[in-house]
Amino acid sequence: AQYRIGVLDKSLSLIDTTDNKVLRTLSIFVKQLPPGTTVKVRELTVDGAVILMEGETTSFDAVERVKQTLAASAQLTDVAVTETRVGAAPNQVVFRMTATVKPS
């Protein structure tokens, strides 16, 4: 099993050659999203350790839950919602959020 993990890590390092490891950054971010809250990602940008996301969810309360959960994470910092608005569909709230993954 350790050999297989090493092979996978080596393969990923060939794909992800940035210093801040984009795949690691995305993995940390996704694992911190609150369970039970549906988030549809419309746009996702990773710039070093900074994540910029535009997403959809069902309510303004759900946006706040996502923000609070990410802000409480020991692995993330500078979590901020930069925009929220009512979407075109019923029960749709569109939001933009930023977060920074702390260095390991």
Backbone as ProteinMPNN parsed JSONL, in Angstrom:
{"seq_chain_A": "AQYRIGVLDKSLSLIDTTDNKVLRTLSIFVKQLPPGTTVKVRELTVDGAVILMEGETTSFDAVERVKQTLAASAQLTDVAVTETRVGAAPNQVVFRMTATVKPS", "coords_chain_A": {"N_chain_A": [[0.828, -1.195, 0.0], [1.944, 1.254, 0.797], [3.84, 1.569, -1.208], [2.191, 1.915, -3.434], [0.922, 4.345, -2.781], [3.145, 6.013, -2.858], [3.755, 5.852, -5.59], [1.462, 7.054, -6.662], [1.697, 9.642, -5.53], [4.035, 10.467, -6.808], [3.18, 10.47, -9.461], [1.184, 12.461, -9.332], [2.787, 14.64, -8.698], [4.06, 15.076, -11.073], [2.021, 16.068, -12.618], [1.141, 18.266, -11.162], [3.032, 20.77, -10.828], [3.483, 23.106, -9.471], [4.764, 25.236, -6.868], [3.135, 25.469, -4.62], [1.42, 23.352, -4.748], [-1.307, 22.611, -6.232], [-3.264, 20.553, -6.274], [-3.19, 19.605, -3.632], [-4.017, 21.897, -2.29], [-6.65, 22.189, -3.309], [-7.743, 19.793, -2.359], [-7.647, 20.125, 0.449], [-9.387, 22.308, 0.699], [-11.887, 21.32, -0.313], [-12.413, 19.224, 1.463], [-13.068, 20.624, 3.723], [-15.553, 21.721, 3.373], [-18.897, 22.124, 4.572], [-20.732, 19.281, 5.685], [-23.851, 18.163, 4.344], [-24.662, 20.574, 3.3], [-25.509, 21.78, 0.271], [-23.459, 22.697, -2.355], [-22.927, 24.128, -5.394], [-20.345, 24.401, -7.545], [-19.468, 27.015, -9.549], [-17.337, 28.393, -10.619], [-13.872, 28.083, -10.17], [-10.829, 29.088, -8.944], [-7.425, 28.636, -8.42], [-4.8, 30.224, -7.024], [-1.752, 29.981, -6.278], [-1.694, 29.621, -2.902], [-4.147, 30.665, -2.54], [-7.641, 30.487, -2.841], [-10.268, 31.101, -5.01], [-13.673, 31.178, -5.324], [-16.694, 30.835, -7.098], [-19.957, 30.115, -6.394], [-23.079, 28.259, -6.028], [-25.847, 27.994, -3.85], [-28.563, 27.106, -1.63], [-29.586, 29.089, 0.082], [-29.136, 32.232, 1.871], [-28.38, 31.725, 4.457], [-27.118, 29.257, 4.141], [-24.841, 30.025, 2.73], [-23.567, 31.493, 4.726], [-23.131, 29.416, 6.57], [-21.271, 27.85, 5.154], [-19.149, 29.689, 5.002], [-18.584, 30.091, 7.797], [-17.865, 27.485, 8.575], [-15.58, 27.012, 6.994], [-13.962, 29.112, 7.934], [-13.53, 28.277, 10.534], [-11.761, 26.247, 10.253], [-8.599, 24.775, 10.864], [-6.796, 24.707, 8.861], [-7.247, 26.672, 7.027], [-7.265, 30.185, 6.236], [-8.089, 33.709, 6.287], [-10.754, 33.702, 5.241], [-13.392, 34.792, 3.305], [-16.499, 36.131, 2.23], [-17.178, 37.617, -0.723], [-19.202, 38.483, -2.343], [-22.727, 38.214, -2.591], [-25.797, 37.167, -3.984], [-29.217, 36.958, -5.101], [-30.112, 34.226, -7.079], [-31.164, 33.319, -10.472], [-32.941, 31.185, -10.505], [-35.532, 29.639, -8.439], [-34.96, 29.457, -4.897], [-32.157, 29.84, -5.053], [-28.986, 30.995, -4.413], [-26.301, 32.921, -5.295], [-22.822, 33.128, -4.848], [-19.597, 34.587, -4.098], [-16.425, 33.676, -2.943], [-13.42, 33.789, -0.995], [-10.459, 32.14, 0.126], [-7.554, 31.205, 1.989], [-5.104, 28.729, 1.96], [-3.288, 27.527, 4.643], [0.268, 27.302, 4.945], [1.95, 24.131, 4.945]], "CA_chain_A": [[0.0, 0.0, 0.0], [2.839, 2.418, 0.84], [4.432, 1.699, -2.539], [1.149, 2.45, -4.312], [0.772, 5.763, -2.432], [4.328, 6.684, -3.389], [3.596, 5.936, -7.045], [0.443, 8.078, -6.914], [2.281, 10.95, -5.212], [4.985, 10.795, -7.868], [2.378, 10.798, -10.643], [0.562, 13.761, -9.109], [3.799, 15.698, -8.725], [4.335, 15.367, -12.475], [0.898, 16.872, -13.105], [1.039, 19.482, -10.358], [4.423, 21.166, -10.614], [3.584, 24.392, -8.783], [5.361, 25.167, -5.533], [2.122, 25.354, -3.577], [0.667, 22.117, -4.964], [-2.711, 22.92, -6.473], [-4.129, 19.445, -5.871], [-3.243, 19.609, -2.166], [-4.837, 23.044, -1.927], [-8.043, 21.84, -3.599], [-8.15, 18.715, -1.454], [-7.893, 20.72, 1.769], [-10.579, 23.149, 0.6], [-13.086, 20.493, -0.493], [-12.648, 18.449, 2.688], [-13.552, 21.518, 4.772], [-16.935, 22.144, 3.117], [-19.781, 21.523, 5.579], [-21.599, 18.198, 5.211], [-25.275, 18.478, 4.361], [-24.923, 21.836, 2.612], [-25.243, 21.606, -1.153], [-22.773, 23.808, -3.004], [-22.577, 23.89, -6.787], [-19.227, 25.278, -7.89], [-19.579, 27.574, -10.903], [-16.001, 28.796, -11.051], [-12.891, 27.851, -9.112], [-9.485, 29.491, -9.332], [-6.404, 28.458, -7.393], [-3.647, 31.069, -7.306], [-0.859, 29.661, -5.168], [-2.456, 29.078, -1.777], [-5.423, 31.379, -2.47], [-8.737, 29.887, -3.594], [-11.382, 31.992, -5.331], [-14.753, 30.318, -5.772], [-18.062, 31.304, -7.288], [-20.805, 28.946, -6.228], [-24.515, 28.408, -5.788], [-26.435, 27.187, -2.79], [-30.016, 27.282, -1.533], [-30.021, 30.217, 0.913], [-28.086, 33.074, 2.447], [-27.914, 30.995, 5.645], [-26.18, 28.224, 3.692], [-23.585, 30.725, 2.431], [-22.954, 31.802, 6.023], [-22.647, 28.137, 7.127], [-20.038, 27.506, 4.437], [-18.116, 30.631, 5.459], [-18.227, 29.813, 9.19], [-17.173, 26.195, 8.634], [-14.236, 27.194, 6.443], [-13.213, 30.0, 8.831], [-13.185, 27.528, 11.748], [-10.756, 25.24, 9.919], [-7.212, 25.074, 11.237], [-5.973, 24.697, 7.654], [-7.592, 27.805, 6.168], [-7.237, 31.508, 6.837], [-8.586, 34.788, 5.421], [-11.982, 33.279, 4.566], [-14.284, 35.945, 3.147], [-17.502, 36.144, 1.17], [-17.01, 38.921, -1.357], [-20.438, 38.874, -3.028], [-23.867, 37.288, -2.564], [-26.971, 37.702, -4.666], [-30.264, 35.993, -5.425], [-29.949, 33.675, -8.417], [-32.313, 33.374, -11.375], [-33.866, 30.095, -10.178], [-36.028, 29.668, -7.055], [-34.049, 28.883, -3.89], [-30.787, 29.874, -5.554], [-28.17, 32.122, -3.994], [-24.985, 32.87, -5.923], [-21.86, 33.815, -3.989], [-18.147, 34.517, -4.363], [-15.724, 33.481, -1.677], [-11.982, 33.561, -1.066], [-9.839, 31.513, 1.299], [-6.138, 30.911, 1.819], [-4.653, 27.515, 2.642], [-2.073, 27.769, 5.42], [1.38, 26.432, 4.543], [2.107, 22.936, 5.8]], "C_chain_A": [[0.873, 1.26, 0.0], [3.473, 2.662, -0.531], [3.439, 2.372, -3.486], [0.928, 3.946, -4.044], [1.948, 6.566, -2.98], [4.247, 6.874, -4.893], [2.577, 7.019, -7.4], [0.976, 9.481, -6.641], [3.233, 11.402, -6.312], [4.233, 11.203, -9.137], [1.743, 12.176, -10.508], [1.58, 14.887, -9.166], [4.199, 16.036, -10.156], [3.255, 16.264, -13.068], [0.913, 18.242, -12.451], [2.439, 19.946, -9.981], [4.577, 22.503, -9.905], [4.158, 24.197, -7.385], [4.328, 24.932, -4.448], [1.199, 24.163, -3.75], [-0.832, 22.357, -5.04], [-3.618, 21.799, -5.987], [-4.258, 19.357, -4.356], [-4.158, 20.732, -1.685], [-6.32, 22.745, -2.147], [-8.566, 20.78, -2.647], [-8.494, 19.266, -0.075], [-9.195, 21.517, 1.74], [-11.856, 22.311, 0.548], [-13.421, 19.723, 0.775], [-13.209, 19.308, 3.817], [-14.992, 21.973, 4.551], [-17.879, 21.432, 4.073], [-20.648, 20.407, 4.993], [-23.065, 18.621, 5.291], [-25.641, 19.798, 3.712], [-24.533, 21.66, 1.152], [-24.612, 22.87, -1.714], [-22.444, 23.374, -4.426], [-21.498, 24.9, -7.151], [-19.388, 25.712, -9.345], [-18.208, 27.887, -11.473], [-15.057, 28.603, -9.879], [-11.514, 28.2, -9.649], [-8.561, 29.269, -8.149], [-5.191, 29.253, -7.837], [-2.68, 30.922, -6.146], [-1.664, 29.01, -4.072], [-3.832, 29.727, -1.645], [-6.449, 30.713, -3.383], [-9.826, 30.935, -3.777], [-12.483, 31.112, -5.905], [-16.025, 31.119, -5.987], [-18.932, 30.065, -7.227], [-22.259, 29.309, -6.059], [-24.894, 27.529, -4.613], [-27.898, 27.612, -2.641], [-30.474, 28.501, -0.736], [-28.828, 31.045, 1.377], [-27.531, 32.428, 3.718], [-26.9, 29.922, 5.266], [-24.828, 28.842, 3.336], [-22.847, 31.018, 3.733], [-22.41, 30.54, 6.686], [-21.333, 27.716, 6.48], [-18.901, 28.392, 4.927], [-17.649, 30.303, 6.876], [-17.455, 28.502, 9.325], [-15.748, 26.324, 8.114], [-13.38, 28.061, 7.364], [-12.771, 29.281, 10.1], [-12.1, 26.484, 11.5], [-9.36, 25.697, 10.333], [-6.318, 25.186, 10.007], [-6.232, 25.875, 6.721], [-7.537, 29.11, 6.949], [-7.827, 32.51, 5.839], [-9.815, 34.371, 4.609], [-12.928, 34.476, 4.506], [-15.27, 35.705, 2.017], [-17.454, 37.54, 0.568], [-18.259, 39.406, -2.077], [-21.494, 37.801, -2.803], [-25.028, 37.967, -3.273], [-27.975, 36.586, -4.918], [-30.052, 35.537, -6.861], [-31.232, 33.757, -9.222], [-33.366, 32.321, -11.039], [-34.392, 30.258, -8.749], [-35.041, 28.972, -6.114], [-32.611, 28.802, -4.39], [-30.114, 31.158, -5.083], [-26.787, 31.911, -4.596], [-24.031, 33.67, -5.046], [-20.444, 33.662, -4.513], [-17.454, 34.49, -3.016], [-14.229, 33.32, -1.948], [-11.52, 32.912, 0.231], [-8.381, 31.253, 0.963], [-5.8, 29.665, 2.614], [-3.345, 27.839, 3.345], [-0.969, 26.832, 4.945], [1.526, 25.253, 5.501], [3.47, 22.882, 6.444]], "O_chain_A": [[0.579, 2.22, -0.712], [3.624, 3.805, -0.964], [3.797, 3.278, -4.239], [0.766, 4.724, -4.984], [1.768, 7.667, -3.503], [4.62, 7.924, -5.415], [2.794, 7.805, -8.322], [0.74, 10.402, -7.422], [3.239, 12.57, -6.7], [4.608, 12.167, -9.805], [1.758, 12.967, -11.451], [1.265, 15.979, -9.638], [4.631, 17.156, -10.429], [3.535, 17.113, -13.914], [0.718, 19.259, -13.117], [2.969, 19.559, -8.94], [5.698, 22.989, -9.752], [4.047, 23.12, -6.799], [4.616, 24.263, -3.455], [0.275, 23.988, -2.956], [-1.532, 22.31, -4.03], [-4.639, 22.064, -5.352], [-5.341, 19.061, -3.849], [-4.972, 20.538, -0.782], [-7.147, 23.014, -1.277], [-9.704, 20.861, -2.183], [-9.523, 18.909, 0.5], [-10.011, 21.411, 2.656], [-12.801, 22.573, 1.292], [-14.593, 19.585, 1.124], [-13.77, 18.774, 4.773], [-15.594, 22.555, 5.453], [-17.684, 20.251, 4.36], [-21.233, 20.573, 3.922], [-23.462, 19.349, 6.201], [-26.825, 20.111, 3.585], [-23.368, 21.421, 0.836], [-25.152, 23.967, -1.573], [-21.762, 22.371, -4.635], [-21.715, 26.109, -7.072], [-19.437, 24.882, -10.253], [-17.949, 27.675, -12.657], [-15.394, 28.918, -8.738], [-11.084, 27.676, -10.676], [-8.867, 29.66, -7.023], [-4.62, 28.992, -8.896], [-2.77, 31.644, -5.153], [-2.258, 27.953, -4.284], [-4.598, 29.383, -0.745], [-6.167, 30.414, -4.543], [-10.252, 31.577, -2.817], [-12.254, 30.38, -6.867], [-16.389, 31.968, -5.174], [-18.678, 29.082, -7.923], [-22.631, 30.478, -5.962], [-24.328, 26.455, -4.413], [-28.404, 28.393, -3.447], [-31.627, 28.914, -0.858], [-27.676, 30.62, 1.288], [-26.346, 32.569, 4.019], [-25.929, 29.703, 5.989], [-23.785, 28.248, 3.609], [-21.636, 30.812, 3.824], [-21.343, 30.578, 7.299], [-20.402, 27.284, 7.16], [-17.814, 27.901, 5.232], [-16.446, 30.242, 7.13], [-16.501, 28.417, 10.098], [-14.813, 25.804, 8.724], [-12.198, 27.776, 7.556], [-11.746, 29.635, 10.683], [-11.578, 25.9, 12.449], [-8.998, 26.862, 10.167], [-5.204, 25.701, 10.096], [-5.517, 26.057, 5.736], [-7.736, 29.134, 8.163], [-8.036, 32.176, 4.673], [-9.897, 34.663, 3.416], [-13.226, 35.096, 5.527], [-14.92, 35.145, 0.978], [-17.665, 38.531, 1.267], [-18.378, 40.59, -2.39], [-21.185, 36.61, -2.823], [-25.215, 39.18, -3.174], [-27.614, 35.409, -4.942], [-29.838, 36.356, -7.755], [-32.263, 34.207, -8.723], [-34.556, 32.542, -11.265], [-33.768, 30.94, -7.936], [-34.373, 28.013, -6.501], [-31.93, 27.8, -4.171], [-30.607, 32.26, -5.323], [-26.18, 30.853, -4.428], [-24.374, 34.748, -4.56], [-20.133, 32.738, -5.265], [-17.843, 35.186, -2.079], [-13.823, 32.791, -2.983], [-12.114, 33.111, 1.291], [-8.018, 31.099, -0.203], [-6.155, 29.546, 3.786], [-2.409, 28.357, 2.734], [-1.242, 25.688, 4.581], [1.262, 25.364, 6.698], [3.764, 21.947, 7.19]]}, "name": "protein", "num_of_chains": 1, "seq": "AQYRIGVLDKSLSLIDTTDNKVLRTLSIFVKQLPPGTTVKVRELTVDGAVILMEGETTSFDAVERVKQTLAASAQLTDVAVTETRVGAAPNQVVFRMTATVKPS"}
